[in-house]
Amino acid sequence: MAYSKLAYVYDILMDDAPYDQWQKFVTEKMTQYQPEARRMLDLGCGTGEMSIRFAKSGMEVTGVDYSEDMLAYAQAETTRQKQKVTYLQQDIRSLEGLHDFDVIISLCDVINYVTEEGELQEVFQHAADALASGGIFIFDVHSLKHFRENMAGQTFAEIYEDVSYVWFCENGEREGELYHDLTFFILHDERNLYERFDETHHQRTFPVEFYKKMIGNAGMDLLEICGDFSINPGSEPEQADRIFFVCQK
């Protein structure tokens, strides 16, 4: 799950990502279920976009990511914006020393990068252990429908002023398993040449019932399941492209 050079182009590639909608969704659920929340843990914080946003809103935020490159970028951006976030390099499958958080978030399909059932259970258990009593855990995943209908077998490409990429999506051998093969070209202004580098990302998603079982096994209550940023629980979450789970310890 290391991102290496991808850290330096990630924010460009995520320029159209619905960060405002993620922030609005989490804020609504905090207001509803944990209105006095002060301490937040951001699992898979990446380049720190959501961590910084919630720090600006007054939260005491800790961001965790496995990638040193992502964390270095996040710290630089946090400093540039004159905010305070504590960043830690840890694998979300083996968190240590984190306790008494009011809110834990894991957004932008970070959970889909946990591809083994046993490891997913460990992630949920570590999240539960890191929550204060009554704390909430909010995460999102891509649905099986989205992987099947919108991703598998597709090719995507973008050309920006200084970065271009080609992205191939292929099914894995197991249900809900997807491999992303990305090729990037980054322009070096001083030489007017492009550098190529390649990344492979492995994701997997599961049926809603499976996530519900894992949440319960970790000792958390499932409060809501919502689809595609709607703040209202949906009756058919599997039909959404992105599914949100709101859990409480």
C-alpha positions as CSV (number, residue, x, y, z in Angstrom):
1,M,0.0,0.0,0.0
2,A,3.0,2.3,-0.2
3,Y,2.5,5.1,-2.7
4,S,6.1,6.1,-3.4
5,K,6.2,8.8,-6.2
6,L,2.4,8.9,-6.4
7,A,2.5,11.1,-3.3
8,Y,3.8,14.0,-5.3
9,V,1.1,13.9,-7.9
10,Y,-1.8,12.6,-5.8
11,D,-3.4,15.9,-5.0
12,I,-3.3,16.9,-8.7
13,L,-5.0,13.6,-9.6
14,M,-7.5,14.1,-6.8
15,D,-8.3,17.7,-7.7
16,D,-11.9,16.8,-8.6
17,A,-12.4,14.5,-5.6
18,P,-15.6,15.3,-3.5
19,Y,-13.7,16.4,-0.4
20,D,-16.4,18.9,0.5
21,Q,-19.0,16.1,0.5
22,W,-16.8,13.9,2.7
23,Q,-16.4,16.7,5.1
24,K,-20.1,17.5,5.1
25,F,-21.1,13.9,5.7
26,V,-18.7,13.4,8.6
27,T,-19.7,16.7,10.2
28,E,-23.4,15.8,10.0
29,K,-22.8,12.5,11.6
30,M,-20.6,14.0,14.3
31,T,-23.3,16.5,15.1
32,Q,-25.9,13.7,15.3
33,Y,-24.0,11.1,17.3
34,Q,-20.9,12.8,18.9
35,P,-21.6,16.6,19.1
36,E,-18.9,17.1,21.8
37,A,-16.2,15.4,19.7
38,R,-12.8,16.9,20.0
39,R,-10.3,14.2,19.1
40,M,-10.2,12.7,15.6
41,L,-8.1,9.9,14.1
42,D,-7.8,9.8,10.3
43,L,-6.8,6.3,9.1
44,G,-5.1,6.3,5.7
45,C,-4.8,10.1,5.8
46,G,-2.7,10.2,2.6
47,T,-1.6,13.7,1.8
48,G,-3.6,15.1,4.7
49,E,-6.5,16.8,2.9
50,M,-9.2,15.6,5.3
51,S,-7.0,15.9,8.4
52,I,-6.2,19.5,7.6
53,R,-9.8,20.3,6.9
54,F,-10.9,19.0,10.3
55,A,-8.0,20.6,12.1
56,K,-9.3,23.9,10.6
57,S,-12.7,23.2,12.1
58,G,-11.2,23.0,15.6
59,M,-10.6,19.2,15.9
60,E,-7.5,17.8,17.5
61,V,-6.5,15.5,14.6
62,T,-4.0,12.6,14.3
63,G,-3.4,11.3,10.8
64,V,-2.1,7.8,10.2
65,D,-0.6,6.4,7.0
66,Y,1.7,3.6,5.9
67,S,3.5,5.7,3.3
68,E,6.4,7.9,4.4
69,D,6.1,9.9,1.1
70,M,2.4,10.7,1.8
71,L,3.1,11.7,5.3
72,A,6.0,14.0,4.3
73,Y,3.8,15.7,1.8
74,A,1.0,16.0,4.4
75,Q,3.2,17.5,7.0
76,A,4.6,20.1,4.5
77,E,1.1,21.0,3.4
78,T,-0.1,21.2,7.0
79,T,2.7,23.6,7.9
80,R,2.1,25.7,4.8
81,Q,-1.5,26.1,5.9
82,K,-0.4,26.9,9.4
83,Q,-2.4,24.1,10.9
84,K,-1.5,21.4,13.5
85,V,-2.0,17.7,12.9
86,T,0.0,14.9,14.5
87,Y,1.1,12.4,11.8
88,L,2.1,8.9,12.5
89,Q,3.5,6.2,10.2
90,Q,1.7,3.0,11.0
91,D,-0.1,0.2,9.2
92,I,-3.8,0.5,9.9
93,R,-3.9,-3.3,10.2
94,S,-1.6,-3.1,13.3
95,L,-2.2,0.2,15.1
96,E,-0.4,0.8,18.3
97,G,-0.7,3.3,21.2
98,L,-3.9,5.0,20.0
99,H,-6.7,5.4,22.4
100,D,-9.7,7.5,23.5
101,F,-10.6,9.1,20.1
102,D,-14.1,10.6,19.8
103,V,-14.2,10.1,16.0
104,I,-12.3,7.8,13.7
105,I,-12.6,8.3,9.9
106,S,-11.3,6.2,7.0
107,L,-12.4,7.8,3.7
108,C,-11.7,7.7,0.0
109,D,-12.0,3.9,-0.1
110,V,-8.9,3.3,2.1
111,I,-10.7,0.2,3.6
112,N,-10.8,-1.3,0.1
113,Y,-7.0,-1.6,0.2
114,V,-7.4,-4.2,3.0
115,T,-8.0,-7.2,0.8
116,E,-7.8,-10.2,3.2
117,E,-10.8,-11.0,5.5
118,G,-8.7,-11.6,8.6
119,E,-6.8,-8.3,8.1
120,L,-10.0,-6.4,7.7
121,Q,-11.2,-7.8,11.0
122,E,-8.0,-6.6,12.6
123,V,-8.5,-3.1,11.2
124,F,-12.0,-2.9,12.7
125,Q,-10.8,-4.3,16.0
126,H,-8.0,-1.7,16.2
127,A,-10.4,1.0,15.3
128,A,-12.8,-0.1,18.1
129,D,-9.9,-0.3,20.6
130,A,-8.8,3.3,19.6
131,L,-12.3,4.7,20.2
132,A,-13.5,6.2,23.5
133,S,-16.7,4.8,24.8
134,G,-19.5,6.2,22.7
135,G,-17.0,7.2,20.0
136,I,-18.0,6.8,16.3
137,F,-16.1,5.2,13.4
138,I,-17.0,6.3,9.9
139,F,-15.6,4.6,6.8
140,D,-16.6,4.3,3.1
141,V,-16.0,1.6,0.5
142,H,-16.7,1.1,-3.1
143,S,-19.6,-1.3,-3.7
144,L,-19.4,-4.5,-5.6
145,K,-21.8,-3.0,-8.2
146,H,-19.4,0.0,-8.8
147,F,-16.4,-2.3,-9.2
148,R,-18.3,-4.6,-11.5
149,E,-20.1,-2.0,-13.7
150,N,-17.9,1.1,-13.6
151,M,-14.3,-0.1,-13.0
152,A,-13.5,-3.7,-14.1
153,G,-12.1,-3.8,-17.7
154,Q,-12.0,0.0,-18.0
155,T,-9.2,2.3,-19.0
156,F,-8.9,5.9,-17.8
157,A,-6.5,8.6,-18.9
158,E,-5.9,12.3,-18.1
159,I,-3.5,14.9,-19.5
160,Y,-2.6,17.8,-17.3
161,E,0.0,20.6,-17.9
162,D,2.8,18.7,-16.1
163,V,1.3,15.3,-15.3
164,S,-0.4,12.6,-17.4
165,Y,-1.5,9.1,-16.6
166,V,-3.1,6.0,-18.0
167,W,-5.0,3.7,-15.6
168,F,-6.1,0.2,-16.4
169,C,-8.5,-1.7,-14.1
170,E,-8.6,-5.5,-14.1
171,N,-10.6,-8.1,-12.2
172,G,-8.7,-10.3,-9.7
173,E,-9.5,-14.0,-9.2
174,R,-11.8,-13.4,-6.2
175,E,-15.2,-11.7,-6.1
176,G,-14.8,-8.0,-5.5
177,E,-11.1,-8.0,-6.3
178,L,-9.6,-5.3,-8.5
179,Y,-6.1,-4.5,-9.7
180,H,-5.2,-0.9,-10.8
181,D,-2.2,-0.6,-13.1
182,L,-1.2,3.1,-13.4
183,T,1.5,4.6,-15.6
184,F,2.4,8.3,-14.9
185,F,4.4,10.8,-16.9
186,I,5.8,13.8,-14.9
187,L,7.3,16.8,-16.7
188,H,10.6,18.1,-15.4
189,D,10.6,21.7,-16.4
190,E,14.4,22.1,-16.1
191,R,14.9,19.5,-18.8
192,N,11.6,19.7,-20.6
193,L,11.5,15.9,-20.4
194,Y,8.9,13.5,-18.9
195,E,9.8,10.9,-16.3
196,R,7.7,7.7,-16.4
197,F,6.8,5.6,-13.4
198,D,4.4,2.8,-12.8
199,E,2.2,1.9,-9.8
200,T,0.0,-1.2,-9.1
201,H,-2.8,-1.0,-6.6
202,H,-4.8,-3.9,-5.2
203,Q,-8.3,-3.4,-3.9
204,R,-11.1,-5.6,-2.8
205,T,-14.7,-5.0,-1.6
206,F,-17.2,-7.2,0.1
207,P,-21.0,-7.4,0.4
208,V,-22.6,-5.1,3.0
209,E,-23.6,-8.1,5.1
210,F,-19.9,-9.1,5.4
211,Y,-19.0,-5.6,6.6
212,K,-21.8,-5.7,9.1
213,K,-20.5,-8.9,10.5
214,M,-17.0,-7.6,10.9
215,I,-18.2,-4.5,12.6
216,G,-20.2,-6.6,15.1
217,N,-17.3,-8.9,15.7
218,A,-15.2,-5.9,16.7
219,G,-17.7,-4.9,19.4
220,M,-19.2,-1.9,17.6
221,D,-22.8,-1.1,16.9
222,L,-23.8,-0.2,13.3
223,L,-25.8,3.0,13.4
224,E,-26.3,3.7,9.8
225,I,-25.5,2.6,6.2
226,C,-25.7,5.4,3.7
227,G,-25.0,5.6,-0.1
228,D,-23.3,8.1,-2.3
229,F,-22.9,10.9,0.4
230,S,-26.6,10.9,1.3
231,I,-26.9,11.7,5.0
232,N,-30.0,9.5,5.2
233,P,-29.7,5.8,5.5
234,G,-30.5,3.9,2.3
235,S,-32.8,0.9,2.0
236,E,-30.6,-0.6,-0.8
237,P,-27.0,0.5,-0.1
238,E,-25.6,-2.1,-2.5
239,Q,-27.0,-0.1,-5.4
240,A,-24.8,2.9,-4.5
241,D,-21.3,3.4,-5.9
242,R,-19.9,4.4,-2.6
243,I,-21.2,3.0,0.7
244,F,-20.8,4.7,4.1
245,F,-20.9,2.9,7.4
246,V,-21.4,4.8,10.7
247,C,-20.5,2.7,13.8
248,Q,-20.3,3.3,17.5
249,K,-18.4,1.8,20.3
